[in-house]
Amino acid sequence: MAELEVEIVAADHFVWSGAAKMVKARTSDGEIGILPGHAPLLAIMAAGELAIQPVSGDRIAVVVDGGFFSVDNDRVVIVADNAKLGEAATAGTR
């Protein structure tokens, strides 16, 4: 099964990285879901919750204040102005 390689960083700190089945974010144009095989994309993120479904484990929620994300070759890079990992999400953090 294909998977996404996800990396999330805030302006001043690392947030999370790992393998995921799906990433869902709110962009300036509306909500978007990213699955393996998604076309290349660069988008501006709006403030709100970013949801990640890791390959193993529970859903991860990250609250972001905006930023951008890119998708290319099943790699998702999210650069947030500010980001806070949800309480239950600790796997994959550095």
Secondary structure, DSSP 4 states (H G I P E B T S, - for coil): ---EEEEEEESSSEEEEEEEEEEEEEETTEEEEE-TTPPPEEEEEPSEEEEEEESSSS-EEEEE-SEEEEEETTEEEEEESSEEE-TT--TT--
